[in-house]
Amino acid sequence: MAFVRGFNTRGPLSLAALTNELGDGIVALSLEEALNADIVILAIPFGAHRDIAGKIANWNDKIVIDAMNTYGVSLEELGGQASTDVIASAFVGAKVVKTFNQLPAALLAKDPRQDGGRRVMFVWGRDQAATTSVTHLVDQLGFAPISLGMIDEGGKLLGLGGPLILQNIVKHQ
């Protein structure tokens, strides 16, 4: 089982029931402790990303996984950019990779093994080394990672209205 450290804005005690349910593979941390990790997964409302980004002055050498969607976010707020590029501009110096956003949370939380295969998780970014690291993480978590290349290419396939969004694809070996 993969080891996961999680946090929310209400503090580690509010995650006690979840950590008990999930077992030894997850540890609840404070926000400050979680942001010290080399890889930070953002699974928060899109509008909250600036607050999280402002908690650390230097995001250099950190990988930030953008697992968010922009449902309800205006095109003006995105300023004509891919949402992941908006995230990258807030997390200055971080290497931002997009994944864990194409499936509903309830399905994402289930065992990634399905029908004799593994549920596909698409990965894309602007930094090849960071994308490769995240691809390995996705694989360690039990999913079948598929790289979609750079943000521009992946965003077209998985953006709102894209052909791969909300598709539960299972890869068989």
Residue frames as a rotation matrix with the C-alpha (Angstrom) as fourth column:
MET 1
0.578 0.816 0.000 0.00
0.816 -0.578 0.000 0.00
0.000 0.000 -1.000 0.00
ALA 2
-0.124 -0.577 0.807 1.21
0.492 -0.742 -0.455 3.51
0.862 0.340 0.376 -0.77
PHE 3
-0.286 -0.039 -0.958 1.94
0.922 -0.284 -0.263 5.85
-0.261 -0.958 0.117 2.10
VAL 4
-0.054 0.390 0.919 -0.12
0.567 -0.746 0.350 9.05
0.822 0.540 -0.181 1.96
ARG 5
-0.679 -0.080 -0.730 -0.01
0.663 -0.496 -0.561 12.13
-0.317 -0.865 0.389 4.13
GLY 6
-0.177 0.735 0.654 -3.16
0.745 -0.335 0.577 14.22
0.644 0.589 -0.488 4.00
PHE 7
-0.837 -0.021 -0.547 -4.45
0.414 -0.679 -0.607 17.51
-0.358 -0.734 0.577 5.31
ASN 8
0.068 0.803 0.592 -7.41
0.837 -0.369 0.404 19.79
0.543 0.468 -0.697 5.21
THR 9
-0.320 -0.207 0.924 -8.06
-0.045 -0.971 -0.233 23.30
0.946 -0.117 0.301 6.45
ARG 10
0.644 0.657 0.391 -9.74
-0.447 -0.091 0.890 22.01
0.620 -0.748 0.236 9.64
GLY 11
-0.031 -0.780 0.625 -6.62
-0.999 0.000 -0.049 20.28
0.038 -0.626 -0.779 10.93
PRO 12
-0.692 -0.412 -0.592 -5.46
-0.488 0.872 -0.037 16.69
0.532 0.263 -0.805 11.46
LEU 13
-0.856 0.386 0.343 -7.99
-0.140 0.466 -0.874 15.79
-0.497 -0.796 -0.345 14.16
SER 14
0.050 0.931 -0.361 -10.85
-0.759 -0.199 -0.619 16.34
-0.649 0.305 0.697 11.72
LEU 15
0.056 -0.113 -0.992 -9.40
-0.880 0.464 -0.102 13.52
0.472 0.879 -0.073 9.59
ALA 16
-0.561 -0.359 0.746 -9.37
-0.756 0.588 -0.286 10.95
-0.336 -0.725 -0.602 12.41
ALA 17
0.333 0.762 0.555 -12.35
-0.368 0.647 -0.668 8.97
-0.868 0.019 0.496 11.12
LEU 18
0.842 -0.046 -0.538 -10.90
-0.530 0.122 -0.840 8.84
0.104 0.992 0.078 7.60
THR 19
-0.158 -0.980 -0.124 -7.43
-0.884 0.196 -0.425 7.77
0.441 0.043 -0.896 8.76
ASN 20
-0.382 0.105 0.918 -8.98
-0.625 0.703 -0.340 5.07
-0.681 -0.704 -0.202 10.95
GLU 21
0.666 0.731 0.149 -11.03
-0.338 0.474 -0.813 3.81
-0.665 0.491 0.563 8.01
LEU 22
0.781 -0.381 -0.494 -8.10
-0.516 0.052 -0.855 3.79
0.352 0.923 -0.155 5.58
GLY 23
0.886 -0.406 -0.224 -5.62
0.462 0.810 0.360 2.23
0.036 -0.423 0.905 8.01
ASP 24
0.402 -0.832 -0.382 -1.89
0.466 -0.173 0.868 2.62
-0.788 -0.527 0.319 8.40
GLY 25
-0.115 -0.475 0.872 -1.35
0.992 -0.003 0.129 3.85
-0.059 0.880 0.471 4.85
ILE 26
0.152 0.214 0.965 -2.49
0.405 -0.904 0.137 7.41
0.901 0.370 -0.224 5.64
VAL 27
-0.333 -0.308 -0.891 -1.33
0.934 -0.239 -0.266 9.92
-0.131 -0.921 0.367 8.23
ALA 28
0.691 0.618 0.375 -3.10
0.637 -0.766 0.088 13.22
0.342 0.178 -0.923 8.90
LEU 29
-0.434 -0.879 -0.196 -0.89
0.900 -0.411 -0.145 16.32
0.046 -0.239 0.970 9.07
SER 30
0.205 0.368 -0.907 -1.24
0.320 -0.901 -0.293 20.02
-0.925 -0.230 -0.302 9.61
LEU 31
0.975 0.176 0.136 -1.27
0.191 -0.352 -0.916 22.18
-0.114 0.919 -0.377 6.49
GLU 32
0.567 -0.820 -0.082 2.25
-0.813 -0.573 0.108 23.42
-0.136 0.005 -0.991 7.25
GLU 33
-0.118 -0.606 0.787 3.57
-0.372 0.762 0.530 19.86
-0.921 -0.230 -0.315 7.59
ALA 34
0.470 0.393 0.790 1.89
0.513 0.608 -0.607 18.75
-0.719 0.690 0.084 4.36
LEU 35
0.995 -0.051 -0.085 3.33
-0.098 -0.651 -0.753 21.66
-0.017 0.758 -0.653 2.38
ASN 36
0.232 -0.966 0.116 6.85
-0.786 -0.117 0.607 20.57
-0.572 -0.232 -0.786 3.34
ALA 37
0.400 -0.026 0.916 6.47
0.267 0.959 -0.089 17.46
-0.877 0.281 0.390 1.13
ASP 38
-0.709 -0.698 -0.099 8.32
0.028 -0.168 0.985 17.16
-0.705 0.696 0.139 -2.16
ILE 39
-0.826 0.543 0.150 5.02
0.237 0.094 0.967 16.43
0.511 0.835 -0.206 -3.93
VAL 40
-0.742 0.648 -0.172 1.82
-0.111 -0.372 -0.922 18.27
-0.661 -0.665 0.348 -3.00
ILE 41
-0.704 0.601 0.379 -1.54
0.659 0.351 0.666 17.24
0.267 0.718 -0.643 -4.47
LEU 42
-0.879 0.462 -0.123 -4.07
-0.393 -0.845 -0.362 20.05
-0.271 -0.270 0.924 -4.77
ALA 43
-0.611 0.786 -0.094 -7.57
0.577 0.524 0.627 18.58
0.542 0.329 -0.773 -4.46
ILE 44
-0.576 0.330 -0.748 -9.28
0.494 -0.589 -0.640 21.76
-0.651 -0.738 0.176 -3.31
PRO 45
0.647 0.755 0.103 -11.83
0.587 -0.408 -0.699 24.16
-0.486 0.513 -0.708 -4.77
PHE 46
0.210 -0.620 0.756 -10.07
0.901 -0.176 -0.396 25.96
0.379 0.764 0.522 -7.64
GLY 47
0.581 0.106 0.807 -10.54
0.052 -0.994 0.093 29.38
0.812 -0.012 -0.583 -6.07
ALA 48
0.977 -0.193 0.094 -8.58
-0.105 -0.045 0.993 28.34
-0.188 -0.980 -0.064 -2.94
HIS 49
0.614 -0.782 0.110 -5.31
0.755 0.540 -0.372 27.69
0.231 0.311 0.922 -4.77
ARG 50
0.218 -0.560 0.799 -3.92
0.042 -0.813 -0.581 31.21
0.975 0.161 -0.154 -4.28
ASP 51
0.694 0.079 0.716 -4.31
-0.680 -0.253 0.688 30.94
0.235 -0.964 -0.122 -0.49
ILE 52
0.894 -0.388 0.225 -2.37
0.267 0.863 0.429 27.66
-0.361 -0.323 0.875 -0.46
ALA 53
0.468 -0.743 0.477 0.29
0.677 -0.045 -0.735 29.04
0.568 0.667 0.482 -2.81
GLY 54
0.369 -0.276 0.888 0.84
-0.318 -0.935 -0.159 32.00
0.874 -0.223 -0.432 -0.49
LYS 55
0.986 0.043 0.163 1.68
-0.168 0.328 0.930 29.73
-0.013 -0.944 0.331 2.46
ILE 56
0.379 -0.906 0.187 5.20
0.686 0.411 0.601 29.11
-0.621 -0.099 0.777 1.10
ALA 57
0.479 -0.271 -0.835 7.53
-0.410 -0.910 0.060 31.74
-0.776 0.314 -0.547 -0.31
ASN 58
-0.334 -0.728 -0.598 9.62
-0.920 0.113 0.375 29.30
-0.205 0.676 -0.708 -2.35
TRP 59
0.662 0.631 0.406 8.02
-0.471 0.770 -0.430 26.42
-0.584 0.093 0.807 -4.28
ASN 60
0.169 -0.682 -0.712 11.26
-0.949 0.084 -0.305 25.66
0.267 0.727 -0.633 -6.15
ASP 61
-0.763 -0.564 -0.316 12.00
-0.539 0.825 -0.172 21.95
0.357 0.039 -0.933 -6.60
LYS 62
-0.549 0.663 0.509 8.50
-0.208 0.482 -0.851 20.95
-0.810 -0.573 -0.127 -5.44
ILE 63
-0.910 0.413 0.016 6.06
0.153 0.302 0.941 19.14
0.384 0.859 -0.338 -7.64
VAL 64
-0.584 0.812 0.019 2.48
-0.470 -0.319 -0.823 20.35
-0.662 -0.489 0.568 -7.38
ILE 65
-0.870 0.397 0.291 -0.15
0.492 0.672 0.554 17.98
0.025 0.625 -0.780 -8.75
ASP 66
-0.706 0.690 -0.160 -3.16
-0.687 -0.722 -0.081 19.89
-0.171 0.053 0.984 -10.02
ALA 67
-0.892 0.451 0.041 -6.07
0.453 0.889 0.064 17.51
-0.007 0.075 -0.997 -9.34
MET 68
-0.446 0.728 -0.521 -8.64
0.066 -0.554 -0.830 20.27
-0.892 -0.405 0.199 -9.58
ASN 69
-0.345 0.444 0.827 -11.37
0.936 0.089 0.342 21.00
0.078 0.892 -0.446 -12.10
THR 70
-0.985 -0.106 -0.137 -12.70
0.111 -0.993 -0.027 24.38
-0.133 -0.042 0.990 -13.12
TYR 71
-0.265 0.959 0.103 -16.43
0.823 0.169 0.543 23.71
0.503 0.229 -0.834 -12.96
GLY 72
0.658 0.654 -0.373 -18.05
0.753 -0.576 0.318 27.05
-0.007 -0.490 -0.872 -12.20
VAL 73
-0.138 -0.763 -0.631 -14.87
0.468 -0.612 0.638 29.05
-0.873 -0.207 0.441 -12.86
SER 74
0.805 0.491 -0.333 -15.37
-0.004 -0.557 -0.831 31.85
-0.594 0.670 -0.446 -15.37
LEU 75
0.573 -0.585 0.574 -13.28
0.799 0.243 -0.549 32.07
0.182 0.773 0.607 -18.52
GLU 76
0.675 -0.301 0.674 -12.25
-0.191 -0.953 -0.235 35.55
0.713 0.030 -0.701 -17.38
GLU 77
0.785 -0.381 0.488 -10.68
-0.509 0.052 0.859 34.10
-0.353 -0.923 -0.154 -14.23
LEU 78
0.544 -0.591 0.596 -8.60
0.565 0.783 0.260 31.76
-0.621 0.196 0.759 -16.40
GLY 79
0.325 -0.418 -0.849 -7.56
-0.418 -0.868 0.267 34.65
-0.848 0.268 -0.457 -18.65
GLY 80
0.708 0.019 -0.706 -7.42
-0.700 0.157 -0.697 32.45
0.097 0.987 0.124 -21.73
GLN 81
-0.398 -0.917 -0.031 -4.94
-0.879 0.391 -0.273 30.07
0.262 -0.081 -0.962 -20.12
ALA 82
-0.010 0.268 -0.963 -5.12
0.106 0.958 0.266 26.39
0.994 -0.100 -0.038 -19.31
SER 83
0.854 0.418 0.308 -6.16
-0.242 -0.206 0.948 26.03
0.460 -0.885 -0.075 -15.66
THR 84
0.689 -0.661 -0.298 -2.88
0.720 0.574 0.390 24.28
-0.087 -0.483 0.871 -14.86
ASP 85
-0.233 -0.758 0.610 -0.96
0.719 -0.556 -0.417 27.30
0.655 0.342 0.674 -16.18
VAL 86
0.372 0.430 0.823 -3.02
-0.295 -0.786 0.544 29.50
0.880 -0.445 -0.166 -13.85
ILE 87
0.987 -0.049 -0.153 -1.96
0.159 0.457 0.875 27.20
0.028 -0.888 0.459 -11.00
ALA 88
0.263 -0.963 0.056 1.69
0.948 0.246 -0.202 27.35
0.181 0.107 0.978 -12.11
SER 89
-0.095 -0.292 0.952 1.63
0.235 -0.936 -0.263 31.15
0.967 0.199 0.158 -12.04
ALA 90
0.701 0.394 0.594 0.46
-0.470 -0.372 0.801 31.07
0.537 -0.840 -0.075 -8.39
PHE 91
0.887 -0.424 0.181 2.94
0.140 0.622 0.770 28.37
-0.439 -0.658 0.612 -7.30
VAL 92
0.760 -0.601 -0.246 6.02
-0.613 -0.538 -0.579 30.20
0.215 0.591 -0.777 -8.52
GLY 93
-0.234 -0.970 0.068 8.95
-0.971 0.229 -0.066 27.86
0.049 -0.082 -0.995 -9.10
ALA 94
-0.070 0.274 0.959 6.91
-0.385 0.879 -0.279 24.65
-0.920 -0.389 0.044 -8.71
LYS 95
-0.922 -0.095 -0.375 6.73
-0.378 0.419 0.825 22.03
0.079 0.903 -0.422 -11.41
VAL 96
-0.222 0.946 0.237 2.99
-0.715 0.007 -0.699 21.59
-0.663 -0.324 0.675 -11.98
VAL 97
-0.977 -0.003 -0.212 1.60
-0.137 0.771 0.622 18.32
0.161 0.637 -0.754 -13.31
LYS 98
-0.202 0.977 0.072 -2.07
-0.979 -0.201 -0.022 17.58
-0.007 -0.075 0.997 -14.01
THR 99
-0.666 0.147 -0.731 -3.66
-0.067 0.964 0.256 14.28
0.743 0.219 -0.632 -12.98
PHE 100
-0.813 0.398 -0.426 -6.31
0.578 0.459 -0.674 12.74
-0.072 -0.794 -0.603 -10.69
ASN 101
-0.704 0.547 -0.454 -8.95
-0.321 -0.815 -0.483 15.09
-0.634 -0.194 0.749 -12.09
GLN 102
-0.737 0.379 -0.560 -10.72
-0.608 -0.010 0.794 13.14
0.295 0.925 0.238 -14.82
LEU 103
-0.462 0.599 -0.654 -12.86
0.415 0.797 0.438 10.87
0.784 -0.069 -0.617 -12.64
PRO 104
0.464 0.663 0.588 -15.51
-0.345 -0.477 0.809 11.67
0.816 -0.578 0.007 -10.04
ALA 105
-0.270 -0.636 0.723 -14.10
-0.898 -0.105 -0.427 11.55
0.347 -0.764 -0.543 -6.50
ALA 106
0.419 0.505 0.755 -16.27
-0.763 0.647 -0.010 8.56
-0.493 -0.572 0.656 -5.52
LEU 107
0.990 -0.094 -0.109 -14.80
0.003 0.771 -0.637 6.48
0.144 0.630 0.763 -8.35
LEU 108
0.259 -0.953 0.155 -11.28
-0.419 -0.255 -0.871 7.78
0.870 0.161 -0.465 -7.79
ALA 109
-0.053 -0.237 0.970 -11.47
-0.998 -0.023 -0.060 6.66
0.037 -0.971 -0.236 -4.15
LYS 110
0.864 0.417 0.282 -12.27
-0.425 0.905 -0.034 3.07
-0.269 -0.090 0.959 -5.11
ASP 111
0.126 -0.794 0.594 -9.70
0.143 0.607 0.781 0.36
-0.982 -0.013 0.191 -5.71
PRO 112
-0.024 -0.171 -0.985 -8.08
-0.823 -0.556 0.116 1.20
-0.568 0.813 -0.127 -9.08
ARG 113
-0.963 -0.242 0.116 -8.23
-0.149 0.842 0.519 -2.46
-0.223 0.482 -0.847 -10.10
GLN 114
-0.007 0.996 -0.091 -11.31
-0.641 -0.074 -0.764 -3.20
-0.767 0.054 0.639 -12.15
ASP 115
0.848 0.522 -0.093 -12.41
-0.401 0.516 -0.757 -6.07
-0.348 0.679 0.647 -14.38
GLY 116
0.691 -0.628 0.358 -8.95
0.633 0.765 0.120 -7.66
-0.349 0.144 0.926 -14.43
GLY 117
0.088 -0.667 0.740 -7.18
0.715 -0.475 -0.513 -4.40
0.694 0.574 0.435 -15.30
ARG 118
-0.408 -0.255 -0.877 -6.30
0.813 -0.540 -0.221 -1.08
-0.417 -0.802 0.427 -13.75
ARG 119
0.709 0.700 -0.087 -8.21
0.623 -0.679 -0.390 2.18
-0.332 0.223 -0.917 -14.02
VAL 120
-0.029 -0.710 0.703 -6.40
0.892 -0.336 -0.303 4.64
0.451 0.619 0.643 -16.30
MET 121
0.611 0.092 -0.786 -5.14
0.484 -0.830 0.279 7.92
-0.627 -0.550 -0.551 -14.91
PHE 122
0.584 -0.361 0.727 -3.94
0.647 -0.335 -0.685 10.48
0.490 0.871 0.038 -17.45
VAL 123
0.370 -0.595 -0.714 -0.86
0.595 -0.438 0.674 12.58
-0.713 -0.674 0.192 -16.63
TRP 124
0.365 -0.344 0.865 0.45
0.794 -0.370 -0.482 15.70
0.486 0.863 0.138 -18.36
GLY 125
0.594 -0.236 -0.769 2.67
0.500 -0.641 0.583 18.68
-0.631 -0.730 -0.263 -17.55
ARG 126
0.949 -0.309 -0.069 5.29
-0.272 -0.683 -0.678 21.13
0.162 0.662 -0.731 -18.77
ASP 127
0.043 -0.963 0.267 8.35
-0.997 -0.025 0.071 19.56
-0.061 -0.269 -0.961 -17.11
GLN 128
0.272 0.085 -0.958 9.29
-0.524 0.849 -0.074 16.08
0.807 0.522 0.276 -18.35
ALA 129
-0.726 -0.605 -0.328 11.15
-0.047 0.519 -0.854 15.01
0.686 -0.604 -0.405 -15.19
ALA 130
-0.747 0.519 0.415 8.24
-0.590 -0.231 -0.774 16.06
-0.306 -0.823 0.478 -12.96
THR 131
0.234 0.865 -0.443 5.73
-0.967 0.256 -0.011 14.36
0.104 0.431 0.896 -15.25
THR 132
-0.080 -0.361 -0.929 7.80
-0.272 0.905 -0.328 11.17
0.959 0.227 -0.171 -15.12
SER 133
-0.955 -0.277 0.109 7.93
-0.158 0.162 -0.974 11.32
0.253 -0.947 -0.198 -11.29
VAL 134
-0.369 0.898 0.239 4.18
-0.823 -0.197 -0.533 11.77
-0.432 -0.394 0.811 -11.08
THR 135
0.232 0.397 -0.888 3.64
-0.794 0.604 0.063 8.96
0.561 0.691 0.456 -13.60
HIS 136
-0.577 -0.516 -0.633 5.61
-0.026 0.786 -0.618 6.65
0.816 -0.341 -0.467 -11.28
LEU 137
-0.904 0.294 0.311 3.52
-0.372 -0.180 -0.911 7.82
-0.212 -0.939 0.272 -8.30
VAL 138
0.018 0.960 -0.279 0.28
-0.997 -0.003 -0.074 7.16
-0.072 0.279 0.957 -10.17
ASP 139
0.063 -0.093 -0.994 1.55
-0.430 0.896 -0.111 3.65
0.901 0.434 0.016 -10.96
GLN 140
-0.876 -0.447 -0.179 2.55
-0.012 0.392 -0.920 3.03
0.482 -0.804 -0.349 -7.31
LEU 141
-0.643 0.711 0.285 -0.96
-0.648 -0.306 -0.698 4.02
-0.409 -0.633 0.658 -6.25
GLY 142
-0.476 0.381 0.793 -2.29
0.209 0.925 -0.319 1.22
-0.854 0.014 -0.520 -8.45
PHE 143
0.590 0.690 -0.420 -3.55
-0.222 -0.362 -0.905 3.14
-0.777 0.627 -0.060 -11.47
ALA 144
0.151 -0.500 0.853 -2.44
0.911 0.406 0.076 2.63
-0.384 0.765 0.517 -15.07
PRO 145
0.134 -0.121 -0.984 -0.78
0.015 -0.992 0.124 5.96
-0.991 -0.031 -0.131 -15.95
ILE 146
0.238 -0.086 0.967 -0.92
0.967 0.116 -0.228 7.25
-0.093 0.989 0.111 -19.51
SER 147
-0.440 -0.485 -0.755 1.07
0.389 -0.861 0.326 10.35
-0.809 -0.151 0.568 -20.39
LEU 148
0.593 0.679 0.433 -0.71
0.738 -0.244 -0.629 12.88
-0.321 0.692 -0.646 -22.57
GLY 149
-0.051 -0.726 0.686 2.39
0.862 -0.378 -0.337 14.99
0.504 0.574 0.645 -23.13
MET 150
-0.920 -0.378 0.100 2.39
0.310 -0.860 -0.404 18.71
0.239 -0.341 0.909 -22.52
ILE 151
-0.617 0.687 -0.382 -0.35
0.194 -0.338 -0.921 20.80
-0.762 -0.643 0.075 -20.86
ASP 152
-0.455 0.452 -0.767 -1.64
-0.794 -0.597 0.118 22.08
-0.404 0.663 0.630 -24.21
GLU 153
-0.640 0.183 -0.746 -2.17
-0.450 0.698 0.557 18.59
0.622 0.693 -0.364 -25.63
GLY 154
-0.821 0.293 -0.490 -3.58
0.527 0.722 -0.449 16.97
0.222 -0.627 -0.747 -22.49
GLY 155
-0.735 0.530 -0.422 -5.80
-0.046 -0.660 -0.749 19.93
-0.676 -0.532 0.510 -21.74
LYS 156
-0.525 0.543 -0.656 -7.57
-0.847 -0.251 0.469 19.59
0.090 0.802 0.591 -25.07
LEU 157
-0.540 0.272 -0.797 -8.38
-0.072 0.928 0.366 15.95
0.839 0.255 -0.481 -24.34
LEU 158
-0.415 0.302 -0.858 -9.41
0.836 0.498 -0.229 16.39
0.359 -0.813 -0.459 -20.70
GLY 159
-0.993 0.114 0.001 -10.68
-0.108 -0.934 -0.342 19.95
-0.038 -0.340 0.940 -20.48
LEU 160
-0.291 0.956 0.034 -14.36
-0.161 -0.013 -0.987 20.70
-0.943 -0.293 0.157 -20.09
GLY 161
0.637 0.636 -0.436 -16.05
-0.574 0.013 -0.819 19.08
-0.515 0.772 0.373 -23.04
GLY 162
-0.317 -0.831 -0.458 -12.93
-0.948 0.264 0.178 17.08
-0.027 0.490 -0.871 -23.95
PRO 163
0.242 0.498 -0.833 -13.42
-0.649 0.721 0.243 13.50
0.721 0.482 0.498 -25.15
LEU 164
-0.344 -0.461 -0.818 -11.66
0.207 0.812 -0.545 11.85
0.916 -0.357 -0.184 -22.18
ILE 165
-0.729 0.079 0.680 -13.25
-0.618 -0.504 -0.604 13.72
0.295 -0.860 0.416 -19.27
LEU 166
-0.077 0.695 0.715 -15.26
-0.896 0.266 -0.355 11.48
-0.437 -0.668 0.602 -16.94
GLN 167
0.486 0.169 -0.858 -14.32
-0.640 0.737 -0.218 8.36
0.595 0.655 0.466 -18.90
ASN 168
0.389 -0.314 0.866 -13.65
-0.693 0.520 0.499 5.34
-0.607 -0.795 -0.016 -16.70
ILE 169
0.563 -0.310 -0.766 -11.11
-0.636 0.430 -0.641 3.58
0.528 0.848 0.045 -18.90
VAL 170
0.661 -0.345 0.667 -9.54
-0.375 0.618 0.691 0.31
-0.650 -0.706 0.279 -17.74
LYS 171
0.198 -0.704 -0.682 -6.21
-0.931 0.082 -0.355 -0.85
0.306 0.706 -0.639 -19.12
HIS 172
0.930 0.051 0.364 -5.52
-0.158 0.950 0.271 -4.56
-0.332 -0.309 0.891 -19.34
GLN 173
0.048 -0.999 -0.023 -1.95
-0.612 -0.048 0.789 -5.86
-0.789 -0.024 -0.614 -19.50
